[in-house]
Amino acid sequence: MSILPRHTPAVHLDALTEELEAAGITLGPVKPGTRVTRIVDHGGIRWTVTFLGARYGWALRGPGIEHGVGMDAPEVAEHIAAALDAEEPGIPAPATWRGVPVPEGYATRWDSPAAVAWREGAGAALAVAKLTAVAAQGDS
């Protein structure tokens, strides 16, 4: 049995909507299967905001943050907006990877999906080159 409220009163929903809009954030739809949890997509990051009741405020969940109780609408907007401002340093790239110079675009975000794809492609190219060299030696 859930202890969450059955709905979000308009006064609380309006306050949250106003705070988010003031920060340039749009409040999304109700999360499927819930009545009091809203989805907020901002800057490619997905957040959920759950109304816990007038006494407890809002719960905010997203990447690296989970506030269970006690957030008011301005704090929710502040946390979501601040997440985009926080520049994660990422993993530094080596100058070369398996003897291949790392392009600058991948060196700045070595842990990004694009850099992973580049490493896989470079690894495949090196494997093909090695197999071609071995096959050429066998023909001699």
Secondary structure, DSSP 8 states (H G I E B T S, - for coil): ---S-SS--HHHHHHHHHHHHHTT-----B-TT-SSEEEEEETTEEEEEEEEETTTEEEEEETTEEEEEEE-HHHHHHHHHHHHH---------SEETTEE--HHHHTTTTSHHHHHHHHHHHHHHHHHHHHHHHHHHH-
